[in-house]
């Protein structure tokens, strides 16, 4: 996951957490729920980015195995 994506996801989580806390403190159930949704959306995006990166790495490794190793190994380095 890129640092930019991770920062955006963490910022969304923090914003949601803050809204949730303000909603709790002011007895505003709507704001609390909105904050909870926003926090969960940030967590879901972070998990999706992580899964995408893991799948990309696995595909790259599989490709290298099918090609007989990485470029350095083929050249004897």
C-alpha positions as CSV (number, residue, x, y, z in Angstrom):
1,X,0.0,0.0,0.0
2,X,1.3,3.4,-0.9
3,X,2.1,5.8,1.9
4,X,-0.5,8.2,0.5
5,X,-3.2,5.5,0.6
6,X,-2.3,4.5,4.1
7,X,-2.3,8.1,5.3
8,X,-5.7,8.7,3.7
9,X,-7.2,5.6,5.3
10,X,-5.7,6.5,8.8
11,X,-7.0,10.1,8.4
12,X,-10.5,8.8,7.6
13,X,-10.4,6.5,10.6
14,X,-9.2,9.3,12.9
15,X,-11.9,11.7,11.6
16,X,-14.6,9.0,12.2
17,X,-13.3,8.3,15.7
18,X,-13.4,12.0,16.5
19,X,-17.0,12.4,15.2
20,X,-18.0,9.3,17.2
21,X,-16.5,10.8,20.4
22,X,-18.2,14.1,19.9
23,X,-21.5,12.4,19.2
24,X,-21.1,10.4,22.4
25,X,-20.2,13.5,24.5
26,X,-23.1,15.5,23.1
27,X,-25.7,12.6,23.1
28,X,-26.0,13.1,19.3
29,X,-26.7,9.5,18.1
30,X,-26.7,10.5,14.5
31,X,-23.2,12.1,14.7
32,X,-22.0,9.1,16.7
33,X,-23.3,6.7,14.0
34,X,-21.8,8.8,11.2
35,X,-18.4,8.7,13.0
36,X,-18.7,4.9,13.4
37,X,-19.4,4.5,9.7
38,X,-16.6,6.7,8.7
39,X,-14.1,4.9,11.0
40,X,-15.2,1.5,9.7
41,X,-14.9,2.7,6.1
42,X,-11.3,3.7,6.7
43,X,-10.6,0.4,8.3
44,X,-12.2,-1.5,5.4
45,X,-10.2,0.6,2.8
46,X,-7.0,-0.1,4.7
47,X,-7.7,-3.8,4.7
48,X,-8.6,-3.8,1.0
49,X,-5.3,-2.0,0.1
50,X,-3.4,-4.5,2.2
51,X,-5.1,-7.5,0.5
52,X,-4.4,-5.9,-2.9
53,X,-0.8,-5.5,-2.1
54,X,-0.5,-9.1,-0.8
55,X,-2.2,-10.4,-4.0
56,X,0.2,-8.4,-6.2
57,X,3.2,-9.7,-4.3
58,X,1.9,-13.3,-4.6
59,X,1.3,-12.9,-8.3
60,X,4.8,-11.5,-8.8
61,X,6.4,-14.4,-6.9
62,X,4.4,-16.9,-8.9
63,X,5.5,-15.3,-12.1
64,X,9.1,-15.4,-11.0
65,X,8.8,-19.1,-10.2
66,X,7.3,-19.8,-13.6
67,X,10.1,-18.0,-15.3
68,X,12.7,-19.9,-13.3
69,X,13.7,-17.4,-10.7
70,X,14.4,-13.7,-10.7
71,X,16.6,-11.9,-13.3
72,X,19.7,-12.0,-11.0
73,X,19.5,-15.7,-10.5
74,X,19.2,-16.4,-14.2
75,X,22.3,-14.3,-14.8
76,X,24.3,-16.1,-12.1
77,X,24.5,-13.2,-9.7
